[in-house]
Amino acid sequence: MCGIAGFSGDFDALLLDRMSASIAHRGPDGSGCFHDRDSNIGLAHRRLAIIDLSATGHQPMMDAAKQAVIVYNGELYNYRVLREHLIARGVSFRGHSDTEVLLNLYLSKGIDMLGDLNGIFAFAIFDFRSRELFIARDGMGVKPLYFTNTPQGMVFASEIKALLQEPSVSRELNPAAIARHLTYLWSPAPDTILKQVHKLPAGSAMLVQNGQVLRQWQYYEPPCGPKIKGRSLQDTCAQLRENLDRAVHRQMVSDVPVGAFLSGGLDSSAVVAFAQKHTDQRLQCFTIALEGKAAMAKEGMTDDLPYAQKVAHHLDVDLHTISVGSEMIESLKDMLYYLDEPQADPAPLNALFISRLARKNGIKVLLSGAGGDDIFTGYRRHYALALETYWAWLPKTIRTGVGSFAKNLSSSRPLSRRLRKAFEYAGLDGNERLLSYFYWLSPDRAHALLSDNLRDKLRTEDITNPLVDALHPLSSTVTKQDKILHLEQKFFLADHNLNYTDRMSMAHGVEVRVPFLDPDLINFASGLPDNFRQKGRYGKWVFKKAMEGILPDEVIYRPKTGFGAPLRHWLHGELRPMVEGMLNKKSLQERGIFDAYAVENLIQQDREGKIDATYAIFAILCIELWCQIFLDEQFPHL
């Protein structure tokens, strides 16, 4: 697990040093650069040593015949099997790293090797024979990869801050991405907040030559059915346990100790339960205790710590806890610096503190329960979608009336907020209503918060296009539940959850692995009947049944709670001075992104309890903070 950067084109070799330095946190165990002036190729690498800790794992790595050179960020969980196959074909190895396996697999199969990989990765291989740069990102987008085109050529890196070390990279903002950050709290790939900087979509690859992208293609899409019929509940539970157990075991391959997140929720607890089976030592687990229980309860959040402690005792694992209160806010700027994108969610702060705790305890690898809700259901929107059975058949006029009523519900209580969110868009039809379950703010309201200049630029653009386009290729027989899970996996995971998990953990040189996103487990989950995944109010129903007897029932069937912080309380308390200092009329008018009067009105209505604009206000605050860090300060180093 590492950080990578590089270029194809007419750039100064010193750029590699600057890019490498900007992502040094991703690889504290070593660094290296490669520059070939004749080919106009530069590659940089920061190493976090996990597999083969010796010098034979150093990157950039070249094969013995000097046909190709690689920089690679990730882990191949099946590298040992691939290595044996290559040895049987006459390939010899100098070391035991998965990097060397990946390089030799490419030399053996070329770009067709992508179908053989089970792991998390972003890599770049320069082939001296074809003079092409081959870049790829793993199927679910666990590892990040950004790129941009400039007059001199193409630049790529694990993080945007590395790209900004090149002065010719445009700093022009992307109005569509800003509107999407307001609507979803994140921006769907390939767009970022910078107009000329792109994310390589999950499951994508590209070929580059002489600074020009020759080809970009999608080699993997999350599966969407078909349903496997005729399986009994008992057999399905047994197969689910087998698949998850195998996925966890695969992802424990490491030459350093492996630990785990343990929130006390079903997903992380299940991962810990299976991980403990495959280690000879007590598994080291990590969690966070948030202070301010009254504020959390008012926002509908439950205290995770007692559940985490119960699981740790039940499974006989060690639990390390960090207690944090509202002082977390002091790390907001750090969070946005490491995030690279202005994601308006406090959850990354939790991951940042837990990763810091793990590294202090000598743990460089953590297993995570991320992805369980995205393959089995589990979010509140999945329950809301299931409830459509009872009302979606109503005439549009009645549904529109229900939506109007929902918009007027009080935002002061968790239940009324959730009802409002569930039914606010009841008057929409088909895919439009499906997309609305991802809204934190409607596209229209997001547009209204933008300055006149940005609104003009967006006059002909529909900010929901990326998600709409992703639904078009799906078969007409695909269920609504499959559609929403497809969007979760294709966008919400890669562009939100996995993005912040990677960035917060790598800020402290910690690698996070996600067993729920094992390809075999994803394929298994995609074939489940809808009622096995969401049964009434129970999301992940078959998963819950499968874990009975392995975890305590009060953990399996505990109420769903978010992984975050009491943001509403913070905005009206500890964060209020920051909001007033940074989102006042003068500051907003000088920045020119938002309509200062619209933002002032939004904040006022939220404080009066007329609307719940918590996340919209936080999104605006995060975008302004992002601009201060990356545009005003210019190449910051914390």
SERO-469557 format. One line per 3 residues: number of its first residue (from 1); their letters; for each residue y, x, z of C-alpha. Coordinates in steps of 0.02 Angstrom, whole numbers. Last residue first. Layout:
<pts>
NUM> A> Y/X/Z ~ ...
</pts>
This chain:
<pts>
638> LHP> 1019/23/362 ~ 1048/98/190 ~ 1170/6/79
635> FQE> 1183/34/-109 ~ 1352/-48/-137 ~ 1436/-124/17
632> DLF> 1518/-267/-76 ~ 1382/-316/-199 ~ 1217/-290/-107
629> IQC> 1261/-316/75 ~ 1413/-431/61 ~ 1332/-531/-78
626> WLE> 1174/-555/25 ~ 1279/-614/173 ~ 1363/-743/61
623> ICL> 1194/-801/-6 ~ 1124/-810/171 ~ 1270/-916/233
620> IAF> 1254/-1035/85 ~ 1068/-1052/119 ~ 1101/-1080/305
617> IAY> 1220/-1220/262 ~ 1091/-1300/147 ~ 956/-1273/278
614> TAD> 1050/-1364/415 ~ 1123/-1503/308 ~ 1053/-1646/411
611> IKG> 1175/-1787/375 ~ 1293/-1897/476 ~ 1262/-1795/634
608> ERD> 1446/-1754/659 ~ 1407/-1569/645 ~ 1316/-1598/480
605> QQI> 1458/-1701/410 ~ 1582/-1563/454 ~ 1475/-1425/377
602> LNE> 1456/-1523/215 ~ 1643/-1563/208 ~ 1688/-1379/227
599> VAY> 1560/-1335/92 ~ 1635/-1463/-28 ~ 1811/-1399/8
596> ADF> 1764/-1217/-22 ~ 1676/-1253/-188 ~ 1551/-1111/-192
593> IGR> 1527/-950/-291 ~ 1708/-889/-303 ~ 1696/-750/-173
590> EQL> 1883/-760/-136 ~ 1876/-949/-125 ~ 1730/-942/-4
587> SKK> 1817/-817/110 ~ 1982/-914/114 ~ 1900/-1083/140
584> NLM> 1793/-1030/287 ~ 1610/-990/263 ~ 1605/-814/335
581> GEV> 1698/-829/500 ~ 1658/-1011/535 ~ 1474/-989/495
578> MPR> 1466/-825/593 ~ 1551/-907/743 ~ 1428/-1053/735
575> LEG> 1271/-944/731 ~ 1245/-945/920 ~ 1275/-1131/941
572> HLW> 1277/-1270/811 ~ 1192/-1161/682 ~ 1071/-1094/813
569> HRL> 1015/-1265/871 ~ 980/-1318/693 ~ 887/-1154/662
566> PAG> 763/-1173/806 ~ 647/-1037/737 ~ 509/-1019/610
563> FGT> 325/-1038/577 ~ 319/-1227/565 ~ 211/-1342/668
560> KPR> 64/-1452/623 ~ -9/-1543/773 ~ -166/-1466/850
557> YIV> -332/-1520/776 ~ -416/-1352/755 ~ -331/-1275/907
554> EDP> -374/-1418/1024 ~ -549/-1419/950 ~ -581/-1240/1009
551> LIG> -635/-1124/867 ~ -809/-1087/799 ~ -893/-1250/847
548> EMA> -786/-1348/726 ~ -718/-1229/595 ~ -800/-1316/446
545> KKF> -732/-1487/500 ~ -555/-1417/504 ~ -581/-1339/333
542> VWK> -644/-1505/266 ~ -486/-1591/330 ~ -361/-1460/271
539> GYR> -225/-1591/299 ~ -265/-1732/419 ~ -146/-1879/410
536> GKQ> -265/-1978/300 ~ -395/-1859/232 ~ -314/-1718/134
533> RFN> -431/-1581/74 ~ -598/-1672/68 ~ -509/-1829/8
530> DPL> -443/-1737/-145 ~ -616/-1682/-199 ~ -644/-1493/-188
527> GSA> -653/-1390/-347 ~ -488/-1299/-319 ~ -547/-1243/-146
524> FNI> -698/-1150/-218 ~ -593/-1064/-352 ~ -467/-1009/-221
521> LDP> -608/-944/-110 ~ -682/-844/-253 ~ -513/-771/-300
518> DLF> -472/-715/-120 ~ -305/-796/-78 ~ -363/-858/92
515> PVR> -400/-676/138 ~ -215/-628/138 ~ -181/-444/174
512> VEV> -22/-374/252 ~ 23/-189/244 ~ 137/-117/377
509> GHA> 267/18/345 ~ 402/-60/453 ~ 506/-139/316
506> MSM> 339/-161/229 ~ 298/-303/348 ~ 462/-396/319
503> RDT> 459/-372/130 ~ 277/-420/102 ~ 285/-574/213
500> YNL> 453/-625/138 ~ 387/-626/-39 ~ 218/-698/7
497> NHD> 296/-852/86 ~ 439/-881/-38 ~ 425/-833/-220
494> ALF> 238/-799/-226 ~ 179/-940/-113 ~ 307/-1072/-162
491> FKQ> 291/-1034/-348 ~ 118/-1032/-426 ~ 16/-1077/-272
488> ELH> 127/-1217/-209 ~ 157/-1281/-386 ~ -31/-1291/-417
485> LIK> -53/-1374/-248 ~ 72/-1508/-301 ~ -21/-1538/-463
482> DQK> -193/-1541/-382 ~ -132/-1674/-260 ~ -58/-1775/-401
479> TVT> -227/-1774/-487 ~ -267/-1681/-649 ~ -339/-1799/-779
476> SSL> -188/-1780/-894 ~ -231/-1595/-907 ~ -103/-1468/-851
473> PHL> -1/-1375/-982 ~ 161/-1470/-940 ~ 157/-1443/-751
470> ADV> 225/-1265/-753 ~ 369/-1319/-865 ~ 428/-1444/-735
467> LPN> 425/-1309/-600 ~ 527/-1186/-703 ~ 644/-1323/-769
464> TID> 703/-1394/-602 ~ 874/-1311/-622 ~ 912/-1414/-777
461> ETR> 1037/-1315/-881 ~ 1169/-1386/-999 ~ 1317/-1390/-878
458> LKD> 1258/-1239/-778 ~ 1397/-1121/-834 ~ 1526/-1257/-801
455> RLN> 1457/-1282/-626 ~ 1476/-1096/-593 ~ 1661/-1096/-638
452> DSL> 1698/-1258/-547 ~ 1627/-1183/-387 ~ 1457/-1239/-327
449> LAH> 1427/-1367/-189 ~ 1417/-1512/-312 ~ 1278/-1427/-409
446> ARD> 1171/-1420/-251 ~ 1208/-1603/-219 ~ 1145/-1647/-392
443> PSL> 992/-1535/-376 ~ 945/-1627/-215 ~ 942/-1522/-58
440> WYF> 789/-1463/37 ~ 688/-1511/-115 ~ 503/-1466/-132
437> YSL> 444/-1646/-111 ~ 566/-1691/-250 ~ 453/-1607/-378
434> LRE> 323/-1744/-359 ~ 456/-1878/-379 ~ 511/-1804/-544
431> NGD> 329/-1780/-595 ~ 298/-1967/-597 ~ 445/-2081/-554
428> LGA> 597/-2072/-442 ~ 647/-2217/-329 ~ 553/-2143/-180
425> YEF> 672/-1994/-178 ~ 733/-2012/2 ~ 561/-2069/59
422> AKR> 476/-1916/134 ~ 635/-1820/179 ~ 709/-1971/266
419> LRR> 548/-2003/359 ~ 543/-1821/413 ~ 723/-1825/476
416> SLP> 689/-1989/566 ~ 540/-1911/656 ~ 630/-1749/701
413> RSS> 781/-1836/780 ~ 968/-1815/750 ~ 964/-1840/561
410> SLN> 988/-2027/574 ~ 921/-2129/429 ~ 1048/-2173/293
407> KAF> 956/-2079/153 ~ 797/-2174/199 ~ 881/-2343/163
404> SGV> 935/-2283/-9 ~ 759/-2221/-45 ~ 684/-2387/9
401> GTR> 806/-2474/-107 ~ 753/-2362/-251 ~ 572/-2406/-213
398> ITK> 616/-2591/-221 ~ 704/-2572/-389 ~ 563/-2463/-456
395> PLW> 433/-2597/-426 ~ 303/-2556/-292 ~ 145/-2463/-348
392> AWY> 203/-2305/-258 ~ 191/-2393/-90 ~ 22/-2373/-4
389> TEL> -54/-2239/-116 ~ 109/-2142/-94 ~ 46/-2097/80
386> ALA> -54/-1953/7 ~ 107/-1875/-58 ~ 186/-1885/115
383> YHR> 31/-1801/188 ~ 47/-1660/60 ~ 233/-1649/95
380> RYG> 195/-1618/278 ~ 108/-1456/232 ~ -79/-1439/260
377> TFI> -164/-1439/91 ~ -326/-1338/58 ~ -259/-1207/-65
374> DDG> -76/-1195/-14 ~ -99/-1236/170 ~ -223/-1093/188
371> GAG> -114/-971/92 ~ -51/-863/234 ~ -177/-835/375
368> SLL> -134/-650/383 ~ -234/-490/408 ~ -130/-342/466
365> VKI> -141/-160/412 ~ -39/-13/480 ~ -80/-36/665
362> GNK> -26/104/783 ~ 41/-6/922 ~ 221/26/872
359> RAL> 170/-27/696 ~ 104/-193/760 ~ 262/-229/860
356> RSI> 373/-195/709 ~ 264/-310/605 ~ 281/-448/735
353> FLA> 471/-430/738 ~ 489/-438/548 ~ 364/-580/530
350> NLP> 462/-684/654 ~ 626/-644/566 ~ 547/-696/400
347> APD> 529/-873/472 ~ 718/-898/481 ~ 721/-974/306
344> AQP> 862/-966/180 ~ 790/-840/57 ~ 935/-731/-4
341> EDL> 829/-610/-109 ~ 811/-423/-73 ~ 712/-472/82
338> YYL> 742/-303/166 ~ 931/-321/166 ~ 919/-506/206
335> MDK> 816/-475/362 ~ 926/-331/419 ~ 1077/-446/407
332> LSE> 988/-579/510 ~ 934/-453/642 ~ 1072/-503/765
329> IME> 1009/-682/749 ~ 847/-630/834 ~ 956/-614/990
326> SGV> 925/-802/1004 ~ 765/-766/1097 ~ 620/-647/1071
323> SIT> 459/-613/1166 ~ 337/-493/1081 ~ 154/-524/1113
320> HLD> 0/-415/1091 ~ -166/-509/1094 ~ -330/-416/1115
317> VDL> -485/-508/1053 ~ -619/-601/1151 ~ -637/-747/1028
314> HHA> -605/-883/1157 ~ -478/-779/1253 ~ -380/-736/1096
311> VKQ> -391/-917/1038 ~ -322/-982/1203 ~ -183/-853/1202
308> AYP> -133/-902/1025 ~ -132/-1085/1076 ~ -24/-1051/1229
305> LDD> 95/-947/1120 ~ 126/-1073/982 ~ 256/-1178/1072
302> TMG> 283/-1337/972 ~ 427/-1371/854 ~ 499/-1545/831
299> EKA> 679/-1486/825 ~ 715/-1548/1002 ~ 557/-1461/1061
296> MAA> 619/-1294/994 ~ 788/-1313/1079 ~ 703/-1354/1245
293> KGE> 581/-1207/1227 ~ 720/-1079/1212 ~ 621/-918/1201
290> LAI> 507/-883/1054 ~ 344/-794/1091 ~ 281/-692/945
287> TFC> 105/-643/897 ~ -7/-493/865 ~ -193/-463/862
284> QLR> -294/-303/890 ~ -478/-335/857 ~ -591/-267/993
281> QDT> -698/-132/914 ~ -855/-132/808 ~ -772/-240/676
278> HKQ> -846/-368/557 ~ -874/-517/671 ~ -696/-502/741
275> AFA> -631/-528/564 ~ -718/-698/552 ~ -634/-769/707
272> VVA> -469/-682/667 ~ -461/-766/496 ~ -500/-934/576
269> SSD> -363/-911/705 ~ -235/-866/570 ~ -274/-1026/475
266> LGG> -296/-1147/621 ~ -134/-1106/710 ~ -130/-997/865
263> SLF> -4/-881/787 ~ -123/-735/773 ~ -72/-601/646
260> AGV> -212/-475/625 ~ -265/-294/650 ~ -351/-165/541
257> PVD> -375/16/597 ~ -359/151/462 ~ -480/203/324
254> SVM> -483/26/258 ~ -594/-111/187 ~ -557/-263/296
251> QRH> -514/-367/144 ~ -691/-388/85 ~ -749/-447/258
248> VAR> -611/-577/264 ~ -657/-643/91 ~ -843/-647/134
245> DLN> -812/-747/293 ~ -697/-864/198 ~ -826/-897/63
242> ERL> -970/-919/186 ~ -869/-1036/298 ~ -821/-1141/146
239> QAC> -1001/-1144/83 ~ -1063/-1209/252 ~ -925/-1340/259
236> TDQ> -967/-1398/83 ~ -1152/-1409/124 ~ -1119/-1518/276
233> LSR> -992/-1627/186 ~ -1119/-1659/48 ~ -1089/-1592/-127
230> GKI> -1109/-1718/-268 ~ -957/-1675/-371 ~ -869/-1513/-412
227> KPG> -694/-1562/-465 ~ -618/-1478/-617 ~ -500/-1417/-550
224> CPP> -330/-1330/-559 ~ -360/-1143/-557 ~ -212/-1028/-518
221> EYY> -161/-944/-681 ~ -207/-766/-731 ~ -173/-653/-882
218> QWQ> 4/-713/-917 ~ 85/-607/-1052 ~ 229/-490/-1091
215> RLV> 235/-387/-1249 ~ 336/-247/-1327 ~ 464/-233/-1187
212> QGN> 585/-98/-1245 ~ 631/63/-1155 ~ 540/175/-1278
209> QVL> 380/75/-1258 ~ 341/-60/-1133 ~ 183/-166/-1113
206> MAS> 184/-311/-992 ~ 74/-399/-864 ~ 75/-565/-773
203> GAP> -31/-643/-634 ~ 122/-674/-525 ~ 281/-676/-627
200> LKH> 371/-510/-658 ~ 530/-545/-562 ~ 689/-526/-662
197> VQK> 857/-438/-644 ~ 987/-476/-778 ~ 1060/-633/-699
194> LIT> 1055/-569/-520 ~ 1004/-705/-396 ~ 827/-689/-464
191> DPA> 739/-777/-606 ~ 558/-751/-662 ~ 505/-829/-550
188> PSW> 561/-978/-445 ~ 714/-950/-333 ~ 702/-984/-148
185> LYT> 780/-1106/-22 ~ 718/-1249/-137 ~ 881/-1337/-184
182> LHR> 1012/-1214/-121 ~ 913/-1064/-182 ~ 889/-1158/-345
179> AIA> 1077/-1177/-368 ~ 1098/-990/-340 ~ 959/-954/-464
176> APN> 1044/-1061/-596 ~ 1213/-976/-566 ~ 1139/-801/-593
173> LER> 1258/-668/-527 ~ 1318/-522/-632 ~ 1278/-356/-547
170> SVS> 1217/-277/-711 ~ 1110/-120/-698 ~ 1211/23/-775
167> PEQ> 1241/102/-603 ~ 1055/136/-572 ~ 1025/134/-383
164> LLA> 1031/-55/-400 ~ 853/-54/-465 ~ 793/17/-298
161> KIE> 881/-122/-202 ~ 788/-249/-308 ~ 621/-201/-231
158> SAF> 450/-148/-295 ~ 533/-64/-444 ~ 567/-72/-632
155> VMG> 697/-1/-753 ~ 700/-33/-941 ~ 809/56/-1069
152> QPT> 976/142/-1088 ~ 1076/-16/-1133 ~ 996/-100/-981
149> NTF> 842/-208/-958 ~ 786/-259/-785 ~ 627/-260/-683
146> YLP> 558/-324/-519 ~ 380/-311/-451 ~ 316/-385/-288
143> KVG> 141/-382/-210 ~ 56/-543/-157 ~ 93/-619/-327
140> MGD> -60/-732/-340 ~ -141/-646/-489 ~ -88/-468/-450
137> RAI> 56/-386/-546 ~ 44/-279/-702 ~ 137/-140/-794
134> FLE> 72/-39/-943 ~ 193/93/-1009 ~ 155/142/-1188
131> RSR> 155/315/-1267 ~ -7/266/-1355 ~ -96/429/-1308
128> FDF> 13/477/-1159 ~ -29/312/-1073 ~ 93/273/-933
125> IAF> 18/163/-799 ~ 126/51/-688 ~ 59/-45/-540
122> AFI> 83/-199/-434 ~ -65/-247/-328 ~ -166/-360/-217
119> GNL> -353/-359/-242 ~ -501/-411/-343 ~ -486/-326/-512
116> DGL> -611/-344/-653 ~ -508/-465/-759 ~ -365/-340/-766
113> MDI> -476/-208/-849 ~ -442/-283/-1021 ~ -282/-180/-1024
110> GKS> -382/-25/-1065 ~ -569/-26/-1029 ~ -621/152/-983
107> LYL> -451/235/-964 ~ -394/82/-867 ~ -546/92/-753
104> NLL> -508/275/-728 ~ -333/238/-663 ~ -392/95/-552
101> VET> -531/200/-477 ~ -411/344/-443 ~ -293/224/-354
98> DSH> -438/152/-253 ~ -447/320/-167 ~ -606/421/-137
95> GRF> -567/590/-212 ~ -597/701/-364 ~ -698/574/-461
92> SVG> -819/592/-607 ~ -845/459/-741 ~ -1017/462/-823
89> RAI> -1048/277/-851 ~ -1145/262/-687 ~ -993/339/-602
86> LHE> -885/201/-674 ~ -1001/65/-608 ~ -1005/148/-437
83> RLV> -815/156/-433 ~ -800/-28/-479 ~ -912/-74/-332
80> RYN> -811/37/-215 ~ -646/-31/-281 ~ -689/-212/-241
77> YLE> -549/-238/-115 ~ -422/-153/-228 ~ -268/-123/-122
74> GNY> -85/-119/-170 ~ 61/-21/-240 ~ 17/92/-386
71> VIV> 98/232/-483 ~ -10/296/-626 ~ -23/437/-753
68> AQK> -124/439/-915 ~ -216/554/-1035 ~ -202/711/-930
65> AAD> -389/752/-948 ~ -410/760/-758 ~ -320/595/-732
62> MMP> -142/593/-668 ~ -83/521/-502 ~ 98/484/-456
59> QHG> 40/480/-319 ~ -62/568/-184 ~ -237/501/-147
56> TAS> -318/672/-169 ~ -202/735/-32 ~ -310/651/99
53> LDI> -289/481/180 ~ -419/403/66 ~ -379/217/90
50> IAL> -230/162/195 ~ -94/292/165 ~ 78/212/145
47> RRH> 147/314/0 ~ 315/304/-87 ~ 303/326/-276
44> ALG> 418/366/-421 ~ 387/361/-609 ~ 499/418/-752
41> INS> 465/403/-938 ~ 579/460/-1079 ~ 425/516/-1178
38> DRD> 488/692/-1212 ~ 575/702/-1043 ~ 418/666/-944
35> HFC> 464/633/-763 ~ 346/610/-616 ~ 399/583/-437
32> GSG> 314/594/-267 ~ 319/527/-91 ~ 222/533/72
29> DPG> 169/442/229 ~ 326/336/260 ~ 292/223/111
26> RHA> 378/53/107 ~ 520/113/219 ~ 565/244/87
23> ISA> 620/105/-31 ~ 799/165/-61 ~ 744/348/-58
20> SMR> 624/321/-203 ~ 758/240/-309 ~ 879/383/-275
17> DLL> 749/516/-311 ~ 696/430/-473 ~ 877/415/-530
14> LAD> 886/606/-524 ~ 783/607/-685 ~ 936/540/-777
11> FDG> 895/391/-887 ~ 862/370/-1074 ~ 718/250/-1076
8> SFG> 565/191/-983 ~ 596/183/-797 ~ 517/197/-627
5> AIG> 486/126/-456 ~ 341/103/-336 ~ 322/64/-152
2> CM> 161/78/-55 ~ 0/0/0
</pts>
